[in-house]
Amino acid sequence: MEFYCVKCKQKVKVLDSDVTSEVKSNRKLLRAKCPNCGTRMAKFGKLN
Ligand SMILES: [Zn+2]
């Protein structure tokens, strides 16, 4: 899964198993840590 890291200023790939998700305001919020710098990243995904 791809996330955008604001610190690396590029998209980084994160393993699906390293992504956590929570439902917020009817949207799915995905969280992961950048494998390069450890910065926390988040993005909204689709509710399945
Ligand atoms: Zn990074």
mmCIF file of the protein (N, C-alpha, C, O) and its ligand, coordinates in Angstrom:
data_MODEL
# 
_entry.id   MODEL 
# 
loop_
_entity.id 
_entity.type 
_entity.pdbx_number_of_molecules 
1 polymer     1 
2 non-polymer 1 
# 
_entity_poly.entity_id                      1 
_entity_poly.type                           'polypeptide(L)' 
_entity_poly.nstd_linkage                   no 
_entity_poly.nstd_monomer                   no 
_entity_poly.pdbx_seq_one_letter_code       MEFYCVKCKQKVKVLDSDVTSEVKSNRKLLRAKCPNCGTRMAKFGKLN 
_entity_poly.pdbx_seq_one_letter_code_can   MEFYCVKCKQKVKVLDSDVTSEVKSNRKLLRAKCPNCGTRMAKFGKLN 
_entity_poly.pdbx_strand_id                 A 
# 
loop_
_entity_poly_seq.entity_id 
_entity_poly_seq.num 
_entity_poly_seq.mon_id 
_entity_poly_seq.hetero 
1 1  MET n 
1 2  GLU n 
1 3  PHE n 
1 4  TYR n 
1 5  CYS n 
1 6  VAL n 
1 7  LYS n 
1 8  CYS n 
1 9  LYS n 
1 10 GLN n 
1 11 LYS n 
1 12 VAL n 
1 13 LYS n 
1 14 VAL n 
1 15 LEU n 
1 16 ASP n 
1 17 SER n 
1 18 ASP n 
1 19 VAL n 
1 20 THR n 
1 21 SER n 
1 22 GLU n 
1 23 VAL n 
1 24 LYS n 
1 25 SER n 
1 26 ASN n 
1 27 ARG n 
1 28 LYS n 
1 29 LEU n 
1 30 LEU n 
1 31 ARG n 
1 32 ALA n 
1 33 LYS n 
1 34 CYS n 
1 35 PRO n 
1 36 ASN n 
1 37 CYS n 
1 38 GLY n 
1 39 THR n 
1 40 ARG n 
1 41 MET n 
1 42 ALA n 
1 43 LYS n 
1 44 PHE n 
1 45 GLY n 
1 46 LYS n 
1 47 LEU n 
1 48 ASN n 
# 
loop_
_struct_asym.id 
_struct_asym.entity_id 
A 1 
B 2 
# 
loop_
_chem_comp.id 
_chem_comp.type 
_chem_comp.mon_nstd_flag 
ALA 'L-peptide linking' y 
ARG 'L-peptide linking' y 
ASN 'L-peptide linking' y 
ASP 'L-peptide linking' y 
CYS 'L-peptide linking' y 
GLN 'L-peptide linking' y 
GLU 'L-peptide linking' y 
GLY 'peptide linking'   y 
LEU 'L-peptide linking' y 
LYS 'L-peptide linking' y 
MET 'L-peptide linking' y 
PHE 'L-peptide linking' y 
PRO 'L-peptide linking' y 
SER 'L-peptide linking' y 
THR 'L-peptide linking' y 
TYR 'L-peptide linking' y 
VAL 'L-peptide linking' y 
ZN  non-polymer         . 
# 
_pdbx_entity_nonpoly.entity_id   2 
_pdbx_entity_nonpoly.name        ? 
_pdbx_entity_nonpoly.comp_id     ZN 
# 
_pdbx_nonpoly_scheme.asym_id         B 
_pdbx_nonpoly_scheme.entity_id       2 
_pdbx_nonpoly_scheme.mon_id          ZN 
_pdbx_nonpoly_scheme.ndb_seq_num     1 
_pdbx_nonpoly_scheme.pdb_seq_num     101 
_pdbx_nonpoly_scheme.auth_seq_num    101 
_pdbx_nonpoly_scheme.pdb_mon_id      ZN 
_pdbx_nonpoly_scheme.auth_mon_id     ZN 
_pdbx_nonpoly_scheme.pdb_strand_id   A 
_pdbx_nonpoly_scheme.pdb_ins_code    . 
# 
loop_
_atom_site.group_PDB 
_atom_site.id 
_atom_site.type_symbol 
_atom_site.label_atom_id 
_atom_site.label_alt_id 
_atom_site.label_comp_id 
_atom_site.label_asym_id 
_atom_site.label_entity_id 
_atom_site.label_seq_id 
_atom_site.pdbx_PDB_ins_code 
_atom_site.Cartn_x 
_atom_site.Cartn_y 
_atom_site.Cartn_z 
_atom_site.occupancy 
_atom_site.B_iso_or_equiv 
_atom_site.pdbx_formal_charge 
_atom_site.auth_seq_id 
_atom_site.auth_comp_id 
_atom_site.auth_asym_id 
_atom_site.auth_atom_id 
_atom_site.pdbx_PDB_model_num 
ATOM   1   N  N  . MET A 1 1  ? 0.846   -1.184 0.000  1.00 0.00 ? 1   MET A N  1 
ATOM   2   C  CA . MET A 1 1  ? 0.000   0.000  0.000  1.00 0.00 ? 1   MET A CA 1 
ATOM   3   C  C  . MET A 1 1  ? 0.889   1.245  0.000  1.00 0.00 ? 1   MET A C  1 
ATOM   4   O  O  . MET A 1 1  ? 1.894   1.298  0.710  1.00 0.00 ? 1   MET A O  1 
ATOM   5   N  N  . GLU A 1 2  ? 0.522   2.224  -0.783 1.00 0.00 ? 2   GLU A N  1 
ATOM   6   C  CA . GLU A 1 2  ? 1.330   3.432  -0.877 1.00 0.00 ? 2   GLU A CA 1 
ATOM   7   C  C  . GLU A 1 2  ? 0.809   4.547  0.033  1.00 0.00 ? 2   GLU A C  1 
ATOM   8   O  O  . GLU A 1 2  ? -0.389  4.813  0.120  1.00 0.00 ? 2   GLU A O  1 
ATOM   9   N  N  . PHE A 1 3  ? 1.753   5.173  0.691  1.00 0.00 ? 3   PHE A N  1 
ATOM   10  C  CA . PHE A 1 3  ? 1.455   6.342  1.497  1.00 0.00 ? 3   PHE A CA 1 
ATOM   11  C  C  . PHE A 1 3  ? 2.380   7.462  1.050  1.00 0.00 ? 3   PHE A C  1 
ATOM   12  O  O  . PHE A 1 3  ? 3.443   7.217  0.480  1.00 0.00 ? 3   PHE A O  1 
ATOM   13  N  N  . TYR A 1 4  ? 1.963   8.686  1.314  1.00 0.00 ? 4   TYR A N  1 
ATOM   14  C  CA . TYR A 1 4  ? 2.843   9.807  1.023  1.00 0.00 ? 4   TYR A CA 1 
ATOM   15  C  C  . TYR A 1 4  ? 3.496   10.252 2.325  1.00 0.00 ? 4   TYR A C  1 
ATOM   16  O  O  . TYR A 1 4  ? 2.808   10.594 3.286  1.00 0.00 ? 4   TYR A O  1 
ATOM   17  N  N  . CYS A 1 5  ? 4.814   10.245 2.350  1.00 0.00 ? 5   CYS A N  1 
ATOM   18  C  CA . CYS A 1 5  ? 5.542   10.681 3.532  1.00 0.00 ? 5   CYS A CA 1 
ATOM   19  C  C  . CYS A 1 5  ? 5.929   12.152 3.357  1.00 0.00 ? 5   CYS A C  1 
ATOM   20  O  O  . CYS A 1 5  ? 6.597   12.520 2.391  1.00 0.00 ? 5   CYS A O  1 
ATOM   21  N  N  . VAL A 1 6  ? 5.497   12.987 4.313  1.00 0.00 ? 6   VAL A N  1 
ATOM   22  C  CA . VAL A 1 6  ? 5.777   14.413 4.199  1.00 0.00 ? 6   VAL A CA 1 
ATOM   23  C  C  . VAL A 1 6  ? 7.246   14.710 4.476  1.00 0.00 ? 6   VAL A C  1 
ATOM   24  O  O  . VAL A 1 6  ? 7.769   15.737 4.044  1.00 0.00 ? 6   VAL A O  1 
ATOM   25  N  N  . LYS A 1 7  ? 7.897   13.824 5.187  1.00 0.00 ? 7   LYS A N  1 
ATOM   26  C  CA . LYS A 1 7  ? 9.297   14.057 5.525  1.00 0.00 ? 7   LYS A CA 1 
ATOM   27  C  C  . LYS A 1 7  ? 10.211  13.645 4.366  1.00 0.00 ? 7   LYS A C  1 
ATOM   28  O  O  . LYS A 1 7  ? 11.155  14.356 4.022  1.00 0.00 ? 7   LYS A O  1 
ATOM   29  N  N  . CYS A 1 8  ? 9.914   12.489 3.776  1.00 0.00 ? 8   CYS A N  1 
ATOM   30  C  CA . CYS A 1 8  ? 10.692  12.032 2.618  1.00 0.00 ? 8   CYS A CA 1 
ATOM   31  C  C  . CYS A 1 8  ? 10.251  12.765 1.353  1.00 0.00 ? 8   CYS A C  1 
ATOM   32  O  O  . CYS A 1 8  ? 10.956  12.761 0.344  1.00 0.00 ? 8   CYS A O  1 
ATOM   33  N  N  . LYS A 1 9  ? 9.076   13.396 1.421  1.00 0.00 ? 9   LYS A N  1 
ATOM   34  C  CA . LYS A 1 9  ? 8.507   14.090 0.266  1.00 0.00 ? 9   LYS A CA 1 
ATOM   35  C  C  . LYS A 1 9  ? 8.367   13.191 -0.948 1.00 0.00 ? 9   LYS A C  1 
ATOM   36  O  O  . LYS A 1 9  ? 8.625   13.591 -2.083 1.00 0.00 ? 9   LYS A O  1 
ATOM   37  N  N  . GLN A 1 10 ? 7.953   11.977 -0.675 1.00 0.00 ? 10  GLN A N  1 
ATOM   38  C  CA . GLN A 1 10 ? 7.702   11.043 -1.772 1.00 0.00 ? 10  GLN A CA 1 
ATOM   39  C  C  . GLN A 1 10 ? 6.768   9.940  -1.285 1.00 0.00 ? 10  GLN A C  1 
ATOM   40  O  O  . GLN A 1 10 ? 6.517   9.787  -0.090 1.00 0.00 ? 10  GLN A O  1 
ATOM   41  N  N  . LYS A 1 11 ? 6.267   9.185  -2.244 1.00 0.00 ? 11  LYS A N  1 
ATOM   42  C  CA . LYS A 1 11 ? 5.425   8.057  -1.881 1.00 0.00 ? 11  LYS A CA 1 
ATOM   43  C  C  . LYS A 1 11 ? 6.301   6.895  -1.445 1.00 0.00 ? 11  LYS A C  1 
ATOM   44  O  O  . LYS A 1 11 ? 7.333   6.605  -2.049 1.00 0.00 ? 11  LYS A O  1 
ATOM   45  N  N  . VAL A 1 12 ? 5.867   6.246  -0.392 1.00 0.00 ? 12  VAL A N  1 
ATOM   46  C  CA . VAL A 1 12 ? 6.605   5.079  0.083  1.00 0.00 ? 12  VAL A CA 1 
ATOM   47  C  C  . VAL A 1 12 ? 5.645   3.905  0.158  1.00 0.00 ? 12  VAL A C  1 
ATOM   48  O  O  . VAL A 1 12 ? 4.446   4.072  0.380  1.00 0.00 ? 12  VAL A O  1 
ATOM   49  N  N  . LYS A 1 13 ? 6.191   2.724  -0.029 1.00 0.00 ? 13  LYS A N  1 
ATOM   50  C  CA . LYS A 1 13 ? 5.366   1.526  0.041  1.00 0.00 ? 13  LYS A CA 1 
ATOM   51  C  C  . LYS A 1 13 ? 5.438   0.913  1.433  1.00 0.00 ? 13  LYS A C  1 
ATOM   52  O  O  . LYS A 1 13 ? 6.513   0.752  2.012  1.00 0.00 ? 13  LYS A O  1 
ATOM   53  N  N  . VAL A 1 14 ? 4.264   0.578  1.948  1.00 0.00 ? 14  VAL A N  1 
ATOM   54  C  CA . VAL A 1 14 ? 4.164   -0.033 3.263  1.00 0.00 ? 14  VAL A CA 1 
ATOM   55  C  C  . VAL A 1 14 ? 3.435   -1.361 3.116  1.00 0.00 ? 14  VAL A C  1 
ATOM   56  O  O  . VAL A 1 14 ? 2.466   -1.475 2.366  1.00 0.00 ? 14  VAL A O  1 
ATOM   57  N  N  . LEU A 1 15 ? 3.910   -2.346 3.831  1.00 0.00 ? 15  LEU A N  1 
ATOM   58  C  CA . LEU A 1 15 ? 3.234   -3.642 3.796  1.00 0.00 ? 15  LEU A CA 1 
ATOM   59  C  C  . LEU A 1 15 ? 1.838   -3.511 4.398  1.00 0.00 ? 15  LEU A C  1 
ATOM   60  O  O  . LEU A 1 15 ? 1.636   -2.793 5.378  1.00 0.00 ? 15  LEU A O  1 
ATOM   61  N  N  . ASP A 1 16 ? 0.890   -4.207 3.806  1.00 0.00 ? 16  ASP A N  1 
ATOM   62  C  CA . ASP A 1 16 ? -0.479  -4.167 4.312  1.00 0.00 ? 16  ASP A CA 1 
ATOM   63  C  C  . ASP A 1 16 ? -0.554  -4.576 5.776  1.00 0.00 ? 16  ASP A C  1 
ATOM   64  O  O  . ASP A 1 16 ? -1.399  -4.091 6.529  1.00 0.00 ? 16  ASP A O  1 
ATOM   65  N  N  . SER A 1 17 ? 0.346   -5.478 6.166  1.00 0.00 ? 17  SER A N  1 
ATOM   66  C  CA . SER A 1 17 ? 0.331   -5.969 7.545  1.00 0.00 ? 17  SER A CA 1 
ATOM   67  C  C  . SER A 1 17 ? 0.821   -4.904 8.524  1.00 0.00 ? 17  SER A C  1 
ATOM   68  O  O  . SER A 1 17 ? 0.618   -5.031 9.731  1.00 0.00 ? 17  SER A O  1 
ATOM   69  N  N  . ASP A 1 18 ? 1.459   -3.861 8.012  1.00 0.00 ? 18  ASP A N  1 
ATOM   70  C  CA . ASP A 1 18 ? 1.952   -2.785 8.870  1.00 0.00 ? 18  ASP A CA 1 
ATOM   71  C  C  . ASP A 1 18 ? 1.001   -1.596 8.909  1.00 0.00 ? 18  ASP A C  1 
ATOM   72  O  O  . ASP A 1 18 ? 1.285   -0.572 9.531  1.00 0.00 ? 18  ASP A O  1 
ATOM   73  N  N  . VAL A 1 19 ? -0.135  -1.752 8.233  1.00 0.00 ? 19  VAL A N  1 
ATOM   74  C  CA . VAL A 1 19 ? -1.117  -0.672 8.179  1.00 0.00 ? 19  VAL A CA 1 
ATOM   75  C  C  . VAL A 1 19 ? -2.231  -0.951 9.177  1.00 0.00 ? 19  VAL A C  1 
ATOM   76  O  O  . VAL A 1 19 ? -2.775  -2.054 9.220  1.00 0.00 ? 19  VAL A O  1 
ATOM   77  N  N  . THR A 1 20 ? -2.565  0.050  9.974  1.00 0.00 ? 20  THR A N  1 
ATOM   78  C  CA . THR A 1 20 ? -3.694  -0.092 10.876 1.00 0.00 ? 20  THR A CA 1 
ATOM   79  C  C  . THR A 1 20 ? -4.819  0.809  10.382 1.00 0.00 ? 20  THR A C  1 
ATOM   80  O  O  . THR A 1 20 ? -4.572  1.842  9.760  1.00 0.00 ? 20  THR A O  1 
ATOM   81  N  N  . SER A 1 21 ? -6.046  0.411  10.664 1.00 0.00 ? 21  SER A N  1 
ATOM   82  C  CA . SER A 1 21 ? -7.172  1.197  10.177 1.00 0.00 ? 21  SER A CA 1 
ATOM   83  C  C  . SER A 1 21 ? -8.195  1.411  11.267 1.00 0.00 ? 21  SER A C  1 
ATOM   84  O  O  . SER A 1 21 ? -8.343  0.590  12.172 1.00 0.00 ? 21  SER A O  1 
ATOM   85  N  N  . GLU A 1 22 ? -8.895  2.515  11.173 1.00 0.00 ? 22  GLU A N  1 
ATOM   86  C  CA . GLU A 1 22 ? -9.986  2.790  12.080 1.00 0.00 ? 22  GLU A CA 1 
ATOM   87  C  C  . GLU A 1 22 ? -11.058 3.538  11.299 1.00 0.00 ? 22  GLU A C  1 
ATOM   88  O  O  . GLU A 1 22 ? -10.773 4.207  10.305 1.00 0.00 ? 22  GLU A O  1 
ATOM   89  N  N  . VAL A 1 23 ? -12.291 3.413  11.766 1.00 0.00 ? 23  VAL A N  1 
ATOM   90  C  CA . VAL A 1 23 ? -13.380 4.095  11.078 1.00 0.00 ? 23  VAL A CA 1 
ATOM   91  C  C  . VAL A 1 23 ? -13.665 5.405  11.795 1.00 0.00 ? 23  VAL A C  1 
ATOM   92  O  O  . VAL A 1 23 ? -13.892 5.433  13.005 1.00 0.00 ? 23  VAL A O  1 
ATOM   93  N  N  . LYS A 1 24 ? -13.650 6.482  11.034 1.00 0.00 ? 24  LYS A N  1 
ATOM   94  C  CA . LYS A 1 24 ? -13.856 7.796  11.606 1.00 0.00 ? 24  LYS A CA 1 
ATOM   95  C  C  . LYS A 1 24 ? -14.806 8.584  10.713 1.00 0.00 ? 24  LYS A C  1 
ATOM   96  O  O  . LYS A 1 24 ? -14.540 8.777  9.527  1.00 0.00 ? 24  LYS A O  1 
ATOM   97  N  N  . SER A 1 25 ? -15.900 9.030  11.284 1.00 0.00 ? 25  SER A N  1 
ATOM   98  C  CA . SER A 1 25 ? -16.876 9.825  10.540 1.00 0.00 ? 25  SER A CA 1 
ATOM   99  C  C  . SER A 1 25 ? -17.255 9.169  9.217  1.00 0.00 ? 25  SER A C  1 
ATOM   100 O  O  . SER A 1 25 ? -17.283 9.810  8.166  1.00 0.00 ? 25  SER A O  1 
ATOM   101 N  N  . ASN A 1 26 ? -17.545 7.879  9.299  1.00 0.00 ? 26  ASN A N  1 
ATOM   102 C  CA . ASN A 1 26 ? -17.951 7.118  8.109  1.00 0.00 ? 26  ASN A CA 1 
ATOM   103 C  C  . ASN A 1 26 ? -16.856 6.992  7.064  1.00 0.00 ? 26  ASN A C  1 
ATOM   104 O  O  . ASN A 1 26 ? -17.134 6.638  5.918  1.00 0.00 ? 26  ASN A O  1 
ATOM   105 N  N  . ARG A 1 27 ? -15.635 7.271  7.437  1.00 0.00 ? 27  ARG A N  1 
ATOM   106 C  CA . ARG A 1 27 ? -14.527 7.064  6.518  1.00 0.00 ? 27  ARG A CA 1 
ATOM   107 C  C  . ARG A 1 27 ? -13.498 6.175  7.207  1.00 0.00 ? 27  ARG A C  1 
ATOM   108 O  O  . ARG A 1 27 ? -13.428 6.098  8.434  1.00 0.00 ? 27  ARG A O  1 
ATOM   109 N  N  . LYS A 1 28 ? -12.725 5.526  6.397  1.00 0.00 ? 28  LYS A N  1 
ATOM   110 C  CA . LYS A 1 28 ? -11.722 4.625  6.925  1.00 0.00 ? 28  LYS A CA 1 
ATOM   111 C  C  . LYS A 1 28 ? -10.381 5.348  6.960  1.00 0.00 ? 28  LYS A C  1 
ATOM   112 O  O  . LYS A 1 28 ? -9.861  5.778  5.931  1.00 0.00 ? 28  LYS A O  1 
ATOM   113 N  N  . LEU A 1 29 ? -9.846  5.469  8.144  1.00 0.00 ? 29  LEU A N  1 
ATOM   114 C  CA . LEU A 1 29 ? -8.564  6.149  8.294  1.00 0.00 ? 29  LEU A CA 1 
ATOM   115 C  C  . LEU A 1 29 ? -7.453  5.108  8.430  1.00 0.00 ? 29  LEU A C  1 
ATOM   116 O  O  . LEU A 1 29 ? -7.463  4.280  9.342  1.00 0.00 ? 29  LEU A O  1 
ATOM   117 N  N  . LEU A 1 30 ? -6.511  5.168  7.516  1.00 0.00 ? 30  LEU A N  1 
ATOM   118 C  CA . LEU A 1 30 ? -5.410  4.209  7.511  1.00 0.00 ? 30  LEU A CA 1 
ATOM   119 C  C  . LEU A 1 30 ? -4.155  4.878  8.042  1.00 0.00 ? 30  LEU A C  1 
ATOM   120 O  O  . LEU A 1 30 ? -3.829  6.011  7.688  1.00 0.00 ? 30  LEU A O  1 
ATOM   121 N  N  . ARG A 1 31 ? -3.466  4.152  8.895  1.00 0.00 ? 31  ARG A N  1 
ATOM   122 C  CA . ARG A 1 31 ? -2.239  4.705  9.484  1.00 0.00 ? 31  ARG A CA 1 
ATOM   123 C  C  . ARG A 1 31 ? -1.073  3.752  9.275  1.00 0.00 ? 31  ARG A C  1 
ATOM   124 O  O  . ARG A 1 31 ? -1.233  2.532  9.287  1.00 0.00 ? 31  ARG A O  1 
ATOM   125 N  N  . ALA A 1 32 ? 0.092   4.330  9.085  1.00 0.00 ? 32  ALA A N  1 
ATOM   126 C  CA . ALA A 1 32 ? 1.300   3.515  8.954  1.00 0.00 ? 32  ALA A CA 1 
ATOM   127 C  C  . ALA A 1 32 ? 2.515   4.378  9.260  1.00 0.00 ? 32  ALA A C  1 
ATOM   128 O  O  . ALA A 1 32 ? 2.445   5.607  9.284  1.00 0.00 ? 32  ALA A O  1 
ATOM   129 N  N  . LYS A 1 33 ? 3.614   3.706  9.489  1.00 0.00 ? 33  LYS A N  1 
ATOM   130 C  CA . LYS A 1 33 ? 4.865   4.427  9.721  1.00 0.00 ? 33  LYS A CA 1 
ATOM   131 C  C  . LYS A 1 33 ? 5.743   4.313  8.492  1.00 0.00 ? 33  LYS A C  1 
ATOM   132 O  O  . LYS A 1 33 ? 5.806   3.257  7.862  1.00 0.00 ? 33  LYS A O  1 
ATOM   133 N  N  . CYS A 1 34 ? 6.410   5.378  8.157  1.00 0.00 ? 34  CYS A N  1 
ATOM   134 C  CA . CYS A 1 34 ? 7.316   5.368  7.021  1.00 0.00 ? 34  CYS A CA 1 
ATOM   135 C  C  . CYS A 1 34 ? 8.490   4.431  7.311  1.00 0.00 ? 34  CYS A C  1 
ATOM   136 O  O  . CYS A 1 34 ? 9.145   4.564  8.345  1.00 0.00 ? 34  CYS A O  1 
ATOM   137 N  N  . PRO A 1 35 ? 8.756   3.498  6.417  1.00 0.00 ? 35  PRO A N  1 
ATOM   138 C  CA . PRO A 1 35 ? 9.864   2.558  6.628  1.00 0.00 ? 35  PRO A CA 1 
ATOM   139 C  C  . PRO A 1 35 ? 11.222  3.236  6.524  1.00 0.00 ? 35  PRO A C  1 
ATOM   140 O  O  . PRO A 1 35 ? 12.223  2.684  6.981  1.00 0.00 ? 35  PRO A O  1 
ATOM   141 N  N  . ASN A 1 36 ? 11.271  4.412  5.938  1.00 0.00 ? 36  ASN A N  1 
ATOM   142 C  CA . ASN A 1 36 ? 12.545  5.107  5.762  1.00 0.00 ? 36  ASN A CA 1 
ATOM   143 C  C  . ASN A 1 36 ? 12.913  5.979  6.957  1.00 0.00 ? 36  ASN A C  1 
ATOM   144 O  O  . ASN A 1 36 ? 14.057  5.967  7.411  1.00 0.00 ? 36  ASN A O  1 
ATOM   145 N  N  . CYS A 1 37 ? 11.935  6.741  7.468  1.00 0.00 ? 37  CYS A N  1 
ATOM   146 C  CA . CYS A 1 37 ? 12.255  7.705  8.514  1.00 0.00 ? 37  CYS A CA 1 
ATOM   147 C  C  . CYS A 1 37 ? 11.416  7.524  9.782  1.00 0.00 ? 37  CYS A C  1 
ATOM   148 O  O  . CYS A 1 37 ? 11.697  8.158  10.799 1.00 0.00 ? 37  CYS A O  1 
ATOM   149 N  N  . GLY A 1 38 ? 10.402  6.678  9.734  1.00 0.00 ? 38  GLY A N  1 
ATOM   150 C  CA . GLY A 1 38 ? 9.620   6.415  10.939 1.00 0.00 ? 38  GLY A CA 1 
ATOM   151 C  C  . GLY A 1 38 ? 8.513   7.412  11.201 1.00 0.00 ? 38  GLY A C  1 
ATOM   152 O  O  . GLY A 1 38 ? 7.837   7.338  12.227 1.00 0.00 ? 38  GLY A O  1 
ATOM   153 N  N  . THR A 1 39 ? 8.321   8.349  10.279 1.00 0.00 ? 39  THR A N  1 
ATOM   154 C  CA . THR A 1 39 ? 7.255   9.329  10.435 1.00 0.00 ? 39  THR A CA 1 
ATOM   155 C  C  . THR A 1 39 ? 5.892   8.668  10.289 1.00 0.00 ? 39  THR A C  1 
ATOM   156 O  O  . THR A 1 39 ? 5.690   7.801  9.438  1.00 0.00 ? 39  THR A O  1 
ATOM   157 N  N  . ARG A 1 40 ? 4.980   9.086  11.121 1.00 0.00 ? 40  ARG A N  1 
ATOM   158 C  CA . ARG A 1 40 ? 3.634   8.543  11.022 1.00 0.00 ? 40  ARG A CA 1 
ATOM   159 C  C  . ARG A 1 40 ? 2.920   9.152  9.831  1.00 0.00 ? 40  ARG A C  1 
ATOM   160 O  O  . ARG A 1 40 ? 2.979   10.357 9.587  1.00 0.00 ? 40  ARG A O  1 
ATOM   161 N  N  . MET A 1 41 ? 2.240   8.274  9.094  1.00 0.00 ? 41  MET A N  1 
ATOM   162 C  CA . MET A 1 41 ? 1.501   8.736  7.918  1.00 0.00 ? 41  MET A CA 1 
ATOM   163 C  C  . MET A 1 41 ? 0.059   8.285  8.056  1.00 0.00 ? 41  MET A C  1 
ATOM   164 O  O  . MET A 1 41 ? -0.235  7.285  8.712  1.00 0.00 ? 41  MET A O  1 
ATOM   165 N  N  . ALA A 1 42 ? -0.826  9.028  7.435  1.00 0.00 ? 42  ALA A N  1 
ATOM   166 C  CA . ALA A 1 42 ? -2.238  8.666  7.482  1.00 0.00 ? 42  ALA A CA 1 
ATOM   167 C  C  . ALA A 1 42 ? -2.904  9.062  6.185  1.00 0.00 ? 42  ALA A C  1 
ATOM   168 O  O  . ALA A 1 42 ? -2.513  10.028 5.529  1.00 0.00 ? 42  ALA A O  1 
ATOM   169 N  N  . LYS A 1 43 ? -3.911  8.299  5.830  1.00 0.00 ? 43  LYS A N  1 
ATOM   170 C  CA . LYS A 1 43 ? -4.716  8.654  4.665  1.00 0.00 ? 43  LYS A CA 1 
ATOM   171 C  C  . LYS A 1 43 ? -6.075  8.002  4.789  1.00 0.00 ? 43  LYS A C  1 
ATOM   172 O  O  . LYS A 1 43 ? -6.257  7.035  5.528  1.00 0.00 ? 43  LYS A O  1 
ATOM   173 N  N  . PHE A 1 44 ? -7.021  8.547  4.054  1.00 0.00 ? 44  PHE A N  1 
ATOM   174 C  CA . PHE A 1 44 ? -8.356  7.979  4.073  1.00 0.00 ? 44  PHE A CA 1 
ATOM   175 C  C  . PHE A 1 44 ? -8.502  6.930  2.986  1.00 0.00 ? 44  PHE A C  1 
ATOM   176 O  O  . PHE A 1 44 ? -8.022  7.098  1.865  1.00 0.00 ? 44  PHE A O  1 
ATOM   177 N  N  . GLY A 1 45 ? -9.169  5.855  3.338  1.00 0.00 ? 45  GLY A N  1 
ATOM   178 C  CA . GLY A 1 45 ? -9.437  4.809  2.354  1.00 0.00 ? 45  GLY A CA 1 
ATOM   179 C  C  . GLY A 1 45 ? -10.921 4.635  2.192  1.00 0.00 ? 45  GLY A C  1 
ATOM   180 O  O  . GLY A 1 45 ? -11.711 5.300  2.863  1.00 0.00 ? 45  GLY A O  1 
ATOM   181 N  N  . LYS A 1 46 ? -11.302 3.747  1.307  1.00 0.00 ? 46  LYS A N  1 
ATOM   182 C  CA . LYS A 1 46 ? -12.711 3.500  1.059  1.00 0.00 ? 46  LYS A CA 1 
ATOM   183 C  C  . LYS A 1 46 ? -13.266 2.509  2.070  1.00 0.00 ? 46  LYS A C  1 
ATOM   184 O  O  . LYS A 1 46 ? -12.598 1.551  2.461  1.00 0.00 ? 46  LYS A O  1 
ATOM   185 N  N  . LEU A 1 47 ? -14.475 2.756  2.475  1.00 0.00 ? 47  LEU A N  1 
ATOM   186 C  CA . LEU A 1 47 ? -15.157 1.804  3.331  1.00 0.00 ? 47  LEU A CA 1 
ATOM   187 C  C  . LEU A 1 47 ? -15.680 0.655  2.479  1.00 0.00 ? 47  LEU A C  1 
ATOM   188 O  O  . LEU A 1 47 ? -16.397 0.869  1.502  1.00 0.00 ? 47  LEU A O  1 
ATOM   189 N  N  . ASN A 1 48 ? -15.326 -0.522 2.847  1.00 0.00 ? 48  ASN A N  1 
ATOM   190 C  CA . ASN A 1 48 ? -15.782 -1.666 2.066  1.00 0.00 ? 48  ASN A CA 1 
ATOM   191 C  C  . ASN A 1 48 ? -17.076 -2.219 2.629  1.00 0.00 ? 48  ASN A C  1 
ATOM   192 O  O  . ASN A 1 48 ? -17.615 -3.190 2.098  1.00 0.00 ? 48  ASN A O  1 
HETATM 193 ZN ZN . ZN  B 2 .  ? 9.624   9.064  5.429  1.00 0.00 2 101 ZN  A ZN 1 
# 
